[in-house]
Structures are given as C-alpha cells and as structure tokens.
C-alpha cells in the first residue's frame, strides 16, 4: 500500500488539475512555482505536498499511452538511425 494523503491535499490537487491542468508539468520545481502563483497557500509544507502530488499524477498520466498511438519505430518510412544534416 502507498502513502495516504490528507483529504485536504487531494481535494486541492483535484481542483487545481481540473482548472489549470495544462500549466503543470513533470518537473516538481516548476509545479511548485505554478502552485504558488495560482493559489494563496502560505504554508510551504502544504504547497510542496500539493506540488509533489500533482507531479506524481502528471508523471503517471504521461506514462500511460493510448493503444492506438504509433511510435516512430512503427511508422513506415521513418528512419531514426541517421539524423538529418543541418
């Protein structure tokens, strides 16, 4: 079993992801800054817990790929072995 998170933290994370989901990335430091900009949370530990949980969820979401998505290896005519000349 994983760590349990406070209900307050989970509720805030859900609200922030629903409203500002496109502003968050897989980088904790960036998410910490975004949480500081869009909220009035003055507690540093609470802000860090929220940013950490958001980062965890964004990373987990980015690792899940749709089944019908094709990688560059499976697309015909794409050769990744030789980079183009600049």
Biopython code that builds the backbone (N, CA, C, O; Angstrom):
import numpy as np
from Bio.PDB.StructureBuilder import StructureBuilder

atoms = [
    (1, "UNK", "N", (0.834, -1.182, 0.000)),
    (1, "UNK", "CA", (0.000, 0.000, 0.000)),
    (1, "UNK", "C", (0.876, 1.241, 0.000)),
    (1, "UNK", "O", (1.957, 1.253, 0.589)),
    (2, "UNK", "N", (0.407, 2.267, -0.656)),
    (2, "UNK", "CA", (1.143, 3.524, -0.741)),
    (2, "UNK", "C", (0.828, 4.441, 0.415)),
    (2, "UNK", "O", (0.045, 4.100, 1.302)),
    (3, "UNK", "N", (1.439, 5.599, 0.398)),
    (3, "UNK", "CA", (1.174, 6.594, 1.428)),
    (3, "UNK", "C", (-0.226, 7.151, 1.263)),
    (3, "UNK", "O", (-0.714, 7.352, 0.150)),
    (4, "UNK", "N", (-0.846, 7.391, 2.379)),
    (4, "UNK", "CA", (-2.158, 8.040, 2.304)),
    (4, "UNK", "C", (-1.945, 9.550, 2.358)),
    (4, "UNK", "O", (-1.102, 10.039, 3.110)),
    (5, "UNK", "N", (-2.690, 10.260, 1.580)),
    (5, "UNK", "CA", (-2.586, 11.713, 1.540)),
    (5, "UNK", "C", (-3.802, 12.301, 2.242)),
    (5, "UNK", "O", (-4.893, 11.731, 2.223)),
    (6, "UNK", "N", (-3.590, 13.423, 2.845)),
    (6, "UNK", "CA", (-4.683, 14.091, 3.536)),
    (6, "UNK", "C", (-5.779, 14.435, 2.536)),
    (6, "UNK", "O", (-5.499, 14.782, 1.389)),
    (7, "UNK", "N", (-7.001, 14.339, 2.970)),
    (7, "UNK", "CA", (-8.141, 14.630, 2.115)),
    (7, "UNK", "C", (-8.077, 16.065, 1.588)),
    (7, "UNK", "O", (-8.452, 16.328, 0.445)),
    (8, "UNK", "N", (-7.602, 16.989, 2.423)),
    (8, "UNK", "CA", (-7.474, 18.384, 2.000)),
    (8, "UNK", "C", (-6.524, 18.508, 0.810)),
    (8, "UNK", "O", (-6.822, 19.212, -0.155)),
    (9, "UNK", "N", (-5.386, 17.827, 0.879)),
    (9, "UNK", "CA", (-4.409, 17.868, -0.207)),
    (9, "UNK", "C", (-5.004, 17.297, -1.484)),
    (9, "UNK", "O", (-4.864, 17.891, -2.553)),
    (10, "UNK", "N", (-5.663, 16.158, -1.386)),
    (10, "UNK", "CA", (-6.258, 15.524, -2.566)),
    (10, "UNK", "C", (-7.326, 16.415, -3.196)),
    (10, "UNK", "O", (-7.411, 16.523, -4.419)),
    (11, "UNK", "N", (-8.123, 17.039, -2.368)),
    (11, "UNK", "CA", (-9.195, 17.903, -2.872)),
    (11, "UNK", "C", (-8.618, 19.119, -3.606)),
    (11, "UNK", "O", (-9.107, 19.493, -4.673)),
    (12, "UNK", "N", (-7.587, 19.728, -3.038)),
    (12, "UNK", "CA", (-6.958, 20.884, -3.669)),
    (12, "UNK", "C", (-6.304, 20.473, -4.981)),
    (12, "UNK", "O", (-6.424, 21.184, -5.979)),
    (13, "UNK", "N", (-5.615, 19.338, -4.995)),
    (13, "UNK", "CA", (-4.960, 18.854, -6.213)),
    (13, "UNK", "C", (-5.980, 18.608, -7.310)),
    (13, "UNK", "O", (-5.749, 18.972, -8.463)),
    (14, "UNK", "N", (-7.098, 18.000, -6.969)),
    (14, "UNK", "CA", (-8.136, 17.730, -7.971)),
    (14, "UNK", "C", (-8.672, 19.034, -8.552)),
    (14, "UNK", "O", (-8.844, 19.149, -9.765)),
    (15, "UNK", "N", (-8.933, 20.008, -7.700)),
    (15, "UNK", "CA", (-9.422, 21.301, -8.185)),
    (15, "UNK", "C", (-8.405, 21.990, -9.098)),
    (15, "UNK", "O", (-8.768, 22.522, -10.147)),
    (16, "UNK", "N", (-7.137, 21.978, -8.698)),
    (16, "UNK", "CA", (-6.105, 22.631, -9.499)),
    (16, "UNK", "C", (-5.901, 21.939, -10.845)),
    (16, "UNK", "O", (-5.740, 22.608, -11.866)),
    (17, "UNK", "N", (-5.907, 20.608, -10.853)),
    (17, "UNK", "CA", (-5.725, 19.890, -12.108)),
    (17, "UNK", "C", (-6.920, 20.077, -13.042)),
    (17, "UNK", "O", (-6.754, 20.153, -14.260)),
    (18, "UNK", "N", (-8.118, 20.152, -12.472)),
    (18, "UNK", "CA", (-9.300, 20.374, -13.308)),
    (18, "UNK", "C", (-9.275, 21.760, -13.947)),
    (18, "UNK", "O", (-9.623, 21.923, -15.116)),
    (19, "UNK", "N", (-8.859, 22.755, -13.166)),
    (19, "UNK", "CA", (-8.916, 24.130, -13.648)),
    (19, "UNK", "C", (-7.664, 24.560, -14.407)),
    (19, "UNK", "O", (-7.765, 25.284, -15.397)),
    (20, "UNK", "N", (-6.485, 24.124, -13.960)),
    (20, "UNK", "CA", (-5.217, 24.584, -14.537)),
    (20, "UNK", "C", (-4.331, 23.420, -14.997)),
    (20, "UNK", "O", (-3.107, 23.539, -14.973)),
    (21, "UNK", "N", (-4.908, 22.333, -15.401)),
    (21, "UNK", "CA", (-4.155, 21.128, -15.748)),
    (21, "UNK", "C", (-3.084, 21.322, -16.794)),
    (21, "UNK", "O", (-2.052, 20.652, -16.751)),
    (22, "UNK", "N", (-3.308, 22.231, -17.742)),
    (22, "UNK", "CA", (-2.341, 22.437, -18.812)),
    (22, "UNK", "C", (-1.099, 23.208, -18.359)),
    (22, "UNK", "O", (-0.114, 23.257, -19.095)),
    (23, "UNK", "N", (-1.121, 23.798, -17.189)),
    (23, "UNK", "CA", (0.031, 24.579, -16.699)),
    (23, "UNK", "C", (1.044, 23.726, -15.945)),
    (23, "UNK", "O", (2.147, 24.188, -15.656)),
    (24, "UNK", "N", (0.680, 22.480, -15.622)),
    (24, "UNK", "CA", (1.562, 21.625, -14.827)),
    (24, "UNK", "C", (2.376, 20.704, -15.715)),
    (24, "UNK", "O", (1.936, 20.305, -16.793)),
    (25, "UNK", "N", (3.585, 20.369, -15.239)),
    (25, "UNK", "CA", (4.479, 19.501, -15.998)),
    (25, "UNK", "C", (4.972, 18.378, -15.086)),
    (25, "UNK", "O", (4.458, 18.180, -13.986)),
    (26, "UNK", "N", (5.976, 17.653, -15.567)),
    (26, "UNK", "CA", (6.548, 16.567, -14.766)),
    (26, "UNK", "C", (7.693, 17.056, -13.882)),
    (26, "UNK", "O", (8.356, 16.248, -13.232)),
    (27, "UNK", "N", (7.932, 18.366, -13.848)),
    (27, "UNK", "CA", (9.005, 18.949, -13.052)),
    (27, "UNK", "C", (8.442, 19.514, -11.748)),
    (27, "UNK", "O", (7.595, 20.407, -11.761)),
    (28, "UNK", "N", (8.924, 18.981, -10.624)),
    (28, "UNK", "CA", (8.424, 19.390, -9.321)),
    (28, "UNK", "C", (8.657, 20.879, -9.061)),
    (28, "UNK", "O", (7.757, 21.569, -8.581)),
    (29, "UNK", "N", (9.853, 21.381, -9.373)),
    (29, "UNK", "CA", (10.178, 22.780, -9.101)),
    (29, "UNK", "C", (9.257, 23.728, -9.865)),
    (29, "UNK", "O", (8.802, 24.731, -9.316)),
    (30, "UNK", "N", (8.982, 23.412, -11.128)),
    (30, "UNK", "CA", (8.063, 24.235, -11.921)),
    (30, "UNK", "C", (6.655, 24.182, -11.337)),
    (30, "UNK", "O", (5.980, 25.208, -11.246)),
    (31, "UNK", "N", (6.213, 22.991, -10.943)),
    (31, "UNK", "CA", (4.875, 22.850, -10.367)),
    (31, "UNK", "C", (4.752, 23.610, -9.057)),
    (31, "UNK", "O", (3.693, 24.151, -8.742)),
    (32, "UNK", "N", (5.841, 23.648, -8.294)),
    (32, "UNK", "CA", (5.845, 24.390, -7.032)),
    (32, "UNK", "C", (5.631, 25.884, -7.298)),
    (32, "UNK", "O", (4.894, 26.551, -6.572)),
    (33, "UNK", "N", (6.279, 26.399, -8.340)),
    (33, "UNK", "CA", (6.108, 27.809, -8.695)),
    (33, "UNK", "C", (4.684, 28.090, -9.172)),
    (33, "UNK", "O", (4.089, 29.104, -8.808)),
    (34, "UNK", "N", (4.147, 27.188, -9.984)),
    (34, "UNK", "CA", (2.787, 27.381, -10.500)),
    (34, "UNK", "C", (1.776, 27.359, -9.362)),
    (34, "UNK", "O", (0.860, 28.180, -9.332)),
    (35, "UNK", "N", (1.932, 26.427, -8.425)),
    (35, "UNK", "CA", (1.014, 26.367, -7.274)),
    (35, "UNK", "C", (1.105, 27.662, -6.480)),
    (35, "UNK", "O", (0.084, 28.177, -6.024)),
    (36, "UNK", "N", (2.305, 28.194, -6.307)),
    (36, "UNK", "CA", (2.470, 29.458, -5.600)),
    (36, "UNK", "C", (1.826, 30.628, -6.320)),
    (36, "UNK", "O", (1.325, 31.553, -5.680)),
    (37, "UNK", "N", (1.836, 30.596, -7.653)),
    (37, "UNK", "CA", (1.252, 31.693, -8.437)),
    (37, "UNK", "C", (-0.280, 31.673, -8.433)),
    (37, "UNK", "O", (-0.915, 32.725, -8.353)),
    (38, "UNK", "N", (-0.867, 30.488, -8.519)),
    (38, "UNK", "CA", (-2.318, 30.415, -8.711)),
    (38, "UNK", "C", (-3.092, 30.203, -7.421)),
    (38, "UNK", "O", (-4.323, 30.179, -7.442)),
    (39, "UNK", "N", (-2.400, 30.048, -6.302)),
    (39, "UNK", "CA", (-3.099, 29.874, -5.028)),
    (39, "UNK", "C", (-2.608, 30.906, -4.020)),
    (39, "UNK", "O", (-1.642, 31.631, -4.259)),
    (40, "UNK", "N", (-3.296, 30.947, -2.900)),
    (40, "UNK", "CA", (-2.887, 31.837, -1.811)),
    (40, "UNK", "C", (-2.348, 31.041, -0.627)),
    (40, "UNK", "O", (-2.421, 31.492, 0.516)),
    (41, "UNK", "N", (-1.811, 29.861, -0.902)),
    (41, "UNK", "CA", (-1.291, 28.998, 0.158)),
    (41, "UNK", "C", (0.017, 29.586, 0.673)),
    (41, "UNK", "O", (0.957, 29.781, -0.097)),
    (42, "UNK", "N", (0.081, 29.866, 1.956)),
    (42, "UNK", "CA", (1.285, 30.441, 2.553)),
    (42, "UNK", "C", (2.125, 29.383, 3.267)),
    (42, "UNK", "O", (3.283, 29.634, 3.601)),
    (43, "UNK", "N", (1.552, 28.212, 3.501)),
    (43, "UNK", "CA", (2.263, 27.133, 4.164)),
    (43, "UNK", "C", (3.172, 26.419, 3.164)),
    (43, "UNK", "O", (2.696, 25.793, 2.217)),
    (44, "UNK", "N", (4.485, 26.520, 3.383)),
    (44, "UNK", "CA", (5.436, 25.893, 2.471)),
    (44, "UNK", "C", (5.290, 24.361, 2.438)),
    (44, "UNK", "O", (5.332, 23.787, 1.349)),
    (45, "UNK", "N", (5.121, 23.682, 3.566)),
    (45, "UNK", "CA", (4.944, 22.226, 3.501)),
    (45, "UNK", "C", (3.685, 21.804, 2.732)),
    (45, "UNK", "O", (3.713, 20.827, 1.983)),
    (46, "UNK", "N", (2.592, 22.535, 2.915)),
    (46, "UNK", "CA", (1.371, 22.201, 2.195)),
    (46, "UNK", "C", (1.554, 22.450, 0.698)),
    (46, "UNK", "O", (1.136, 21.630, -0.120)),
    (47, "UNK", "N", (2.172, 23.564, 0.334)),
    (47, "UNK", "CA", (2.429, 23.851, -1.076)),
    (47, "UNK", "C", (3.290, 22.768, -1.702)),
    (47, "UNK", "O", (3.027, 22.337, -2.825)),
    (48, "UNK", "N", (4.323, 22.321, -0.982)),
    (48, "UNK", "CA", (5.204, 21.281, -1.504)),
    (48, "UNK", "C", (4.487, 19.940, -1.629)),
    (48, "UNK", "O", (4.716, 19.205, -2.590)),
    (49, "UNK", "N", (3.623, 19.614, -0.671)),
    (49, "UNK", "CA", (2.853, 18.360, -0.768)),
    (49, "UNK", "C", (1.928, 18.395, -1.974)),
    (49, "UNK", "O", (1.794, 17.403, -2.691)),
    (50, "UNK", "N", (1.292, 19.539, -2.195)),
    (50, "UNK", "CA", (0.379, 19.685, -3.336)),
    (50, "UNK", "C", (1.167, 19.578, -4.645)),
    (50, "UNK", "O", (0.761, 18.854, -5.553)),
    (51, "UNK", "N", (2.283, 20.290, -4.745)),
    (51, "UNK", "CA", (3.100, 20.243, -5.962)),
    (51, "UNK", "C", (3.643, 18.837, -6.198)),
    (51, "UNK", "O", (3.703, 18.376, -7.338)),
    (52, "UNK", "N", (4.032, 18.170, -5.143)),
    (52, "UNK", "CA", (4.544, 16.800, -5.272)),
    (52, "UNK", "C", (3.491, 15.829, -5.745)),
    (52, "UNK", "O", (3.760, 14.972, -6.586)),
    (53, "UNK", "N", (2.294, 15.958, -5.209)),
    (53, "UNK", "CA", (1.207, 15.061, -5.619)),
    (53, "UNK", "C", (0.797, 15.349, -7.063)),
    (53, "UNK", "O", (0.506, 14.422, -7.819)),
    (54, "UNK", "N", (0.771, 16.620, -7.449)),
    (54, "UNK", "CA", (0.456, 16.977, -8.835)),
    (54, "UNK", "C", (1.514, 16.384, -9.766)),
    (54, "UNK", "O", (1.177, 15.817, -10.806)),
    (55, "UNK", "N", (2.788, 16.511, -9.399)),
    (55, "UNK", "CA", (3.867, 15.972, -10.218)),
    (55, "UNK", "C", (3.714, 14.468, -10.372)),
    (55, "UNK", "O", (3.882, 13.927, -11.464)),
    (56, "UNK", "N", (3.392, 13.794, -9.270)),
    (56, "UNK", "CA", (3.215, 12.340, -9.314)),
    (56, "UNK", "C", (2.094, 11.960, -10.275)),
    (56, "UNK", "O", (2.238, 11.017, -11.053)),
    (57, "UNK", "N", (0.990, 12.681, -10.226)),
    (57, "UNK", "CA", (-0.149, 12.369, -11.091)),
    (57, "UNK", "C", (0.147, 12.681, -12.555)),
    (57, "UNK", "O", (-0.254, 11.928, -13.443)),
    (58, "UNK", "N", (0.846, 13.783, -12.812)),
    (58, "UNK", "CA", (1.179, 14.157, -14.197)),
    (58, "UNK", "C", (2.150, 13.134, -14.789)),
    (58, "UNK", "O", (2.008, 12.748, -15.949)),
    (59, "UNK", "N", (3.128, 12.696, -14.009)),
    (59, "UNK", "CA", (4.078, 11.685, -14.489)),
    (59, "UNK", "C", (3.345, 10.388, -14.787)),
    (59, "UNK", "O", (3.578, 9.765, -15.823)),
    (60, "UNK", "N", (2.469, 9.979, -13.893)),
    (60, "UNK", "CA", (1.716, 8.742, -14.113)),
    (60, "UNK", "C", (0.843, 8.852, -15.354)),
    (60, "UNK", "O", (0.719, 7.891, -16.113)),
    (61, "UNK", "N", (0.241, 10.008, -15.562)),
    (61, "UNK", "CA", (-0.614, 10.207, -16.734)),
    (61, "UNK", "C", (0.200, 10.205, -18.012)),
    (61, "UNK", "O", (-0.257, 9.691, -19.033)),
    (62, "UNK", "N", (1.410, 10.775, -17.975)),
    (62, "UNK", "CA", (2.236, 10.839, -19.181)),
    (62, "UNK", "C", (2.803, 9.477, -19.549)),
    (62, "UNK", "O", (3.136, 9.250, -20.712)),
    (63, "UNK", "N", (2.922, 8.565, -18.591)),
    (63, "UNK", "CA", (3.438, 7.230, -18.873)),
    (63, "UNK", "C", (2.391, 6.345, -19.529)),
    (63, "UNK", "O", (2.739, 5.351, -20.166)),
    (64, "UNK", "N", (1.130, 6.684, -19.387)),
    (64, "UNK", "CA", (0.048, 5.920, -19.992)),
    (64, "UNK", "C", (-0.133, 6.431, -21.410)),
    (64, "UNK", "O", (-0.473, 7.595, -21.620)),
    (65, "UNK", "N", (0.093, 5.563, -22.376)),
    (65, "UNK", "CA", (-0.047, 5.952, -23.783)),
    (65, "UNK", "C", (-1.257, 5.250, -24.365)),
    (65, "UNK", "O", (-1.545, 4.108, -24.005)),
    (66, "UNK", "N", (-1.954, 5.905, -25.245)),
    (66, "UNK", "CA", (-3.074, 5.246, -25.905)),
    (66, "UNK", "C", (-2.587, 4.054, -26.716)),
    (66, "UNK", "O", (-1.483, 4.073, -27.260)),
    (67, "UNK", "N", (-3.416, 3.013, -26.794)),
    (67, "UNK", "CA", (-3.020, 1.796, -27.503)),
    (67, "UNK", "C", (-2.865, 2.030, -29.001)),
    (67, "UNK", "O", (-2.073, 1.348, -29.651)),
    (68, "UNK", "N", (-3.600, 2.970, -29.551)),
    (68, "UNK", "CA", (-3.550, 3.186, -30.983)),
    (68, "UNK", "C", (-2.461, 4.170, -31.397)),
    (68, "UNK", "O", (-2.298, 4.436, -32.588)),
    (69, "UNK", "N", (-1.711, 4.718, -30.439)),
    (69, "UNK", "CA", (-0.631, 5.642, -30.784)),
    (69, "UNK", "C", (0.543, 4.848, -31.334)),
    (69, "UNK", "O", (0.878, 3.784, -30.812)),
    (70, "UNK", "N", (1.164, 5.361, -32.383)),
    (70, "UNK", "CA", (2.285, 4.687, -33.000)),
    (70, "UNK", "C", (3.571, 5.394, -32.617)),
    (70, "UNK", "O", (3.641, 6.622, -32.590)),
    (71, "UNK", "N", (4.590, 4.592, -32.318)),
    (71, "UNK", "CA", (5.892, 5.187, -32.066)),
    (71, "UNK", "C", (6.580, 5.406, -33.404)),
    (71, "UNK", "O", (6.132, 4.888, -34.427)),
    (72, "UNK", "N", (7.654, 6.164, -33.402)),
    (72, "UNK", "CA", (8.347, 6.460, -34.658)),
    (72, "UNK", "C", (8.959, 5.205, -35.258)),
    (72, "UNK", "O", (9.210, 5.155, -36.462)),
    (73, "UNK", "N", (9.203, 4.180, -34.428)),
    (73, "UNK", "CA", (9.760, 2.934, -34.935)),
    (73, "UNK", "C", (8.750, 2.166, -35.775)),
    (73, "UNK", "O", (9.130, 1.461, -36.710)),
    (74, "UNK", "N", (7.474, 2.294, -35.451)),
    (74, "UNK", "CA", (6.473, 1.513, -36.154)),
    (74, "UNK", "C", (5.889, 2.245, -37.354)),
    (74, "UNK", "O", (5.096, 1.667, -38.098)),
    (75, "UNK", "N", (6.263, 3.500, -37.558)),
    (75, "UNK", "CA", (5.763, 4.252, -38.702)),
    (75, "UNK", "C", (6.673, 3.953, -39.893)),
    (75, "UNK", "O", (7.891, 4.108, -39.809)),
    (76, "UNK", "N", (6.081, 3.534, -40.978)),
    (76, "UNK", "CA", (6.867, 3.201, -42.156)),
    (76, "UNK", "C", (7.475, 4.460, -42.760)),
    (76, "UNK", "O", (6.847, 5.518, -42.784)),
    (77, "UNK", "N", (8.695, 4.333, -43.243)),
    (77, "UNK", "CA", (9.353, 5.442, -43.907)),
    (77, "UNK", "C", (10.126, 6.359, -42.974)),
    (77, "UNK", "O", (10.796, 7.279, -43.441)),
    (78, "UNK", "N", (10.052, 6.136, -41.675)),
    (78, "UNK", "CA", (10.785, 6.976, -40.728)),
    (78, "UNK", "C", (12.031, 6.227, -40.312)),
    (78, "UNK", "O", (11.954, 5.110, -39.801)),
    (79, "UNK", "N", (13.165, 6.837, -40.528)),
    (79, "UNK", "CA", (14.438, 6.215, -40.173)),
    (79, "UNK", "C", (15.129, 7.106, -39.142)),
    (79, "UNK", "O", (15.615, 8.188, -39.468)),
    (80, "UNK", "N", (15.164, 6.635, -37.893)),
    (80, "UNK", "CA", (15.757, 7.420, -36.809)),
    (80, "UNK", "C", (17.254, 7.186, -36.672)),
    (80, "UNK", "O", (17.901, 7.856, -35.867)),
    (81, "UNK", "N", (17.825, 6.256, -37.435)),
    (81, "UNK", "CA", (19.224, 5.900, -37.248)),
    (81, "UNK", "C", (20.173, 6.967, -37.791)),
    (81, "UNK", "O", (21.284, 7.098, -37.278)),
    (82, "UNK", "N", (19.781, 7.732, -38.806)),
    (82, "UNK", "CA", (20.638, 8.724, -39.407)),
    (82, "UNK", "C", (20.000, 10.099, -39.254)),
    (82, "UNK", "O", (19.015, 10.390, -39.933)),
    (83, "UNK", "N", (20.545, 10.972, -38.364)),
    (83, "UNK", "CA", (19.937, 12.295, -38.183)),
    (83, "UNK", "C", (20.126, 13.158, -39.423)),
    (83, "UNK", "O", (21.113, 12.985, -40.138)),
    (84, "UNK", "N", (19.221, 14.071, -39.695)),
    (84, "UNK", "CA", (19.337, 14.927, -40.877)),
    (84, "UNK", "C", (20.491, 15.903, -40.721)),
    (84, "UNK", "O", (20.862, 16.279, -39.610)),
    (85, "UNK", "N", (21.060, 16.312, -41.870)),
    (85, "UNK", "CA", (22.140, 17.294, -41.862)),
    (85, "UNK", "C", (21.597, 18.680, -41.603)),
    (85, "UNK", "O", (20.480, 19.000, -42.010)),
    (86, "UNK", "N", (22.373, 19.500, -40.934)),
    (86, "UNK", "CA", (21.920, 20.863, -40.642)),
    (86, "UNK", "C", (22.607, 21.846, -41.507)),
    (86, "UNK", "O", (22.351, 23.045, -41.402)),
]
sb = StructureBuilder()
sb.init_structure("model")
sb.init_model(0)
sb.init_chain("A")
sb.init_seg("    ")
for serial, (resi, resn, name, xyz) in enumerate(atoms, 1):
    if name == "N":
        sb.init_residue(resn, " ", resi, " ")
    sb.init_atom(name, np.array(xyz, "f"), 0.0, 1.0, " ", f" {name:<3s}", serial, name[0])
structure = sb.get_structure()
